[in-house]
Amino acid sequence: MNNILIVGCGHMGSALLNFWIKNKKYKFTIIDPFKHKLLKNKFNNKNITITNSVKKINIIKDFDIVIIAVTPQVAEKT
């Protein structure tokens, strides 16, 4: 199973997630400082972990793929 980290789940991040979520080969961690509560309600799935800060990620090496899907002005807040 591939572990995927998506930083930002706005238009681009959510489009990627919605496409890949159908494939059971992936496990996702989503970081979104603004939408994390909404995303937790929407994606109540054991293959998806959602948090509001990159500081809550212990080891970045745990991920096979890291996708940065934030605009530059939001990057500092994650």
MARBA-3410 file (N, C-alpha, C, O; in Angstrom, 1 decimal):
78
0.8,-1.2,0.0,0.0,0.0,0.0,0.9,1.2,0.0,1.8,1.3,0.8 ~ 0.6,2.2,-0.9,1.4,3.4,-1.0,0.8,4.4,0.0,-0.4,4.6,0.1 ~ 1.7,5.1,0.8,1.3,6.1,1.7,1.5,7.5,1.0,2.7,7.8,0.6 ~ 0.5,8.2,0.9,0.5,9.5,0.2,0.2,10.6,1.1,-0.8,10.6,1.8 ~ 1.1,11.6,1.1,0.8,12.9,1.9,0.4,13.9,0.9,1.1,14.2,0.0
-0.7,14.6,1.2,-1.2,15.7,0.4,-1.2,16.9,1.3,-2.0,16.9,2.3 ~ -0.4,17.9,1.0,-0.4,19.1,1.8,-1.3,20.1,1.0,-0.9,20.6,0.0 ~ -2.4,20.4,1.6,-3.4,21.3,1.0,-4.5,20.5,0.3,-4.2,19.7,-0.6 ~ -5.7,20.8,0.6,-6.8,20.0,-0.1,-7.8,21.0,-0.6,-9.0,20.8,-0.3 ~ -7.4,21.9,-1.3,-8.2,22.9,-2.0,-8.7,22.3,-3.3,-9.0,21.1,-3.4
-8.7,23.1,-4.4,-9.1,22.6,-5.7,-8.3,21.5,-6.2,-8.8,20.4,-6.6 ~ -7.0,21.7,-6.3,-6.0,20.7,-6.8,-5.9,19.5,-5.9,-6.0,18.3,-6.4 ~ -5.7,19.7,-4.6,-5.5,18.6,-3.7,-6.7,17.7,-3.6,-6.6,16.5,-3.6 ~ -7.9,18.3,-3.6,-9.2,17.5,-3.5,-9.5,16.8,-4.8,-10.0,15.7,-4.8 ~ -9.1,17.4,-5.9,-9.3,16.7,-7.2,-8.4,15.5,-7.3,-8.9,14.4,-7.7
-7.2,15.6,-6.9,-6.3,14.4,-6.8,-6.8,13.3,-5.9,-6.9,12.2,-6.2 ~ -7.2,13.8,-4.7,-7.8,12.8,-3.7,-9.0,12.1,-4.2,-9.1,10.9,-4.0 ~ -9.9,12.9,-4.8,-11.2,12.3,-5.3,-10.9,11.3,-6.4,-11.7,10.3,-6.5 ~ -9.9,11.5,-7.1,-9.6,10.5,-8.2,-8.9,9.3,-7.6,-9.3,8.1,-8.0 ~ -7.9,9.5,-6.7,-7.2,8.3,-6.2,-7.9,7.5,-5.1,-7.6,6.4,-4.9
-8.9,8.1,-4.4,-9.5,7.5,-3.3,-10.2,6.2,-3.7,-10.5,5.3,-2.9 ~ -10.6,6.1,-4.9,-11.3,4.9,-5.4,-10.4,3.7,-5.5,-10.8,2.5,-5.4 ~ -9.1,3.9,-5.5,-8.1,2.9,-5.5,-7.7,2.5,-4.1,-7.1,3.3,-3.4 ~ -7.9,1.3,-3.7,-7.7,0.8,-2.4,-6.2,0.6,-2.1,-5.8,0.2,-1.0 ~ -5.3,0.8,-3.0,-3.9,0.6,-2.9,-3.2,1.8,-2.1,-2.1,1.7,-1.8
-4.0,2.8,-1.9,-3.4,4.0,-1.3,-3.9,4.3,0.1,-5.1,4.1,0.4 ~ -3.0,4.8,0.9,-3.4,5.3,2.3,-3.0,6.8,2.3,-1.9,7.1,1.9 ~ -3.9,7.7,2.7,-3.7,9.1,2.6,-3.5,9.8,3.9,-4.2,9.4,4.9 ~ -2.7,10.8,4.0,-2.6,11.8,5.1,-2.8,13.1,4.4,-2.1,13.5,3.5 ~ -3.8,13.9,4.9,-4.1,15.2,4.4,-3.7,16.3,5.4,-4.1,16.1,6.6
-3.1,17.3,5.0,-2.8,18.4,5.9,-3.5,19.6,5.2,-3.2,20.0,4.1 ~ -4.4,20.2,6.0,-5.1,21.4,5.5,-5.5,22.3,6.7,-6.3,21.9,7.5 ~ -4.8,23.4,6.9,-5.1,24.2,8.1,-6.5,24.9,8.1,-7.0,25.3,9.2 ~ -7.1,25.0,7.0,-8.4,25.7,6.9,-9.6,24.7,6.9,-10.6,25.0,7.5 ~ -9.5,23.6,6.2,-10.6,22.8,5.9,-10.6,21.4,6.7,-11.3,20.5,6.4
-9.7,21.3,7.6,-9.5,20.0,8.2,-10.7,19.4,8.9,-11.0,18.2,8.8 ~ -11.5,20.3,9.5,-12.8,19.8,10.2,-13.8,19.3,9.1,-14.4,18.3,9.3 ~ -13.9,20.1,8.1,-14.8,19.7,7.0,-14.4,18.5,6.3,-15.2,17.6,6.0 ~ -13.1,18.3,6.1,-12.6,17.1,5.4,-12.8,15.9,6.3,-13.0,14.8,5.8 ~ -12.6,16.0,7.6,-12.8,14.9,8.5,-14.3,14.4,8.4,-14.5,13.2,8.5
-15.2,15.3,8.3,-16.6,14.9,8.1,-16.9,14.3,6.8,-17.6,13.3,6.7 ~ -16.3,14.8,5.8,-16.5,14.3,4.4,-15.8,13.0,4.1,-16.4,12.1,3.5 ~ -14.6,12.8,4.6,-13.8,11.6,4.4,-13.7,10.8,5.6,-12.6,10.6,6.2 ~ -14.7,10.2,6.1,-14.7,9.4,7.3,-14.3,8.0,6.9,-15.1,7.1,6.7 ~ -13.0,7.8,6.6,-12.5,6.6,6.0,-11.2,6.2,6.7,-10.4,7.0,7.1
-11.1,4.9,7.0,-9.9,4.5,7.7,-8.6,4.6,6.9,-7.5,4.5,7.5 ~ -8.7,4.8,5.6,-7.5,5.0,4.8,-7.1,6.4,4.6,-6.1,6.8,3.9 ~ -7.8,7.3,5.4,-7.5,8.8,5.3,-7.3,9.3,6.7,-8.2,9.2,7.5 ~ -6.1,10.0,6.9,-5.9,10.7,8.1,-5.8,12.2,7.8,-5.2,12.6,6.8 ~ -6.5,13.0,8.6,-6.6,14.4,8.3,-6.1,15.2,9.5,-6.5,14.9,10.6
-5.2,16.2,9.2,-4.7,17.0,10.3,-4.6,18.5,9.8,-4.8,18.8,8.6 ~ -4.4,19.4,10.8,-4.4,20.8,10.4,-3.0,21.4,10.3,-2.8,22.6,10.0 ~ -1.9,20.6,10.6,-0.6,21.2,10.6,0.5,20.1,10.3,0.3,18.9,10.6 ~ 1.5,20.5,9.6,2.6,19.7,9.2,3.4,19.3,10.4,4.1,18.2,10.4 ~ 3.3,20.0,11.5,4.0,19.7,12.7,3.5,18.4,13.4,4.1,17.9,14.2
2.3,18.0,13.0,1.7,16.8,13.5,2.2,15.5,12.8,1.8,14.4,13.1 ~ 3.0,15.7,11.8,3.5,14.6,11.0,4.9,14.2,11.7,5.8,15.0,11.7 ~ 5.0,13.0,12.1,6.2,12.6,12.9,7.4,12.3,11.9,8.4,12.9,12.1 ~ 7.2,11.5,11.0,8.3,11.1,10.1,7.9,11.2,8.7,7.1,10.5,8.2 ~ 8.5,12.1,8.0,8.2,12.3,6.5,8.6,11.1,5.7,8.0,10.9,4.6
9.6,10.3,6.2,10.1,9.2,5.4,9.0,8.1,5.3,9.1,7.2,4.5 ~ 7.9,8.2,6.1,6.9,7.2,6.1,6.1,7.2,4.8,5.3,6.3,4.5 ~ 6.2,8.3,4.0,5.4,8.5,2.8,6.1,8.2,1.6,7.3,8.5,1.4 ~ 5.4,7.5,0.7,6.0,7.1,-0.6,5.9,8.3,-1.6,6.8,8.5,-2.4 ~ 4.9,9.1,-1.4,4.6,10.2,-2.3,4.2,11.4,-1.5,3.4,11.3,-0.6
4.8,12.6,-1.8,4.4,13.8,-1.1,3.9,14.8,-2.2,4.7,15.1,-3.1 ~ 2.7,15.3,-2.0,2.2,16.3,-3.0,1.9,17.6,-2.3,1.2,17.7,-1.3 ~ 2.5,18.6,-2.8,2.3,20.0,-2.3,1.3,20.7,-3.2,1.6,21.0,-4.3 ~ 0.1,20.9,-2.6,-1.0,21.4,-3.4,-1.6,22.7,-2.7,-2.8,22.8,-2.5 ~ -0.6,23.6,-2.4,-1.0,24.8,-1.8,-0.5,26.0,-2.6,0.4,25.9,-3.4
-1.2,27.1,-2.5,-0.8,28.4,-3.1,0.4,28.9,-2.3,0.4,28.7,-1.1 ~ 1.2,29.7,-2.8,2.4,30.2,-2.1,2.0,31.0,-0.8,2.7,30.9,0.2 ~ 0.9,31.8,-0.8,0.6,32.5,0.4,0.1,31.6,1.5,0.0,32.1,2.7 ~ -0.3,30.4,1.2,-0.8,29.5,2.2,0.3,28.6,2.7,0.2,28.0,3.8 ~ 1.3,28.4,2.0,2.4,27.5,2.3,3.0,27.7,3.7,3.3,26.8,4.4
3.2,29.0,4.1,3.8,29.3,5.4,2.8,28.9,6.5,3.3,28.6,7.6 ~ 1.5,28.8,6.3,0.6,28.5,7.4,0.5,27.0,7.7,-0.1,26.7,8.7 ~ 1.0,26.2,6.7,0.8,24.7,6.9,2.0,24.3,7.7,2.1,23.1,8.0
END
